Amino acid sequence: MIEINKEEAKYLREHGVVRFQNRGVVRLMRQDSKRKHYYACEDKWIIDLLNEYRNSLPITETYGEV
């Protein structure tokens, strides 16, 4: 299982990845922080979709003042 963020979990669910016997995308909530943690199974199909999503994001480089 690899940790992913909320937007990545949403993208995977939109493209057909569902939870089935602890495979797919799983959401956990830890009581102390009340924040949800998302995990995805290390399946080749899921990893390929995740890489596709990450490559589609625009990258903005910022530099200090010149």
ABEGO torsion letter per residue (X at the ends): XBBBBAAAAAAAAAAGBBBBGGBEBBBBBBAAAGBBBBBBBBBAAAAAAAAAAAAABBBBBBBBBX
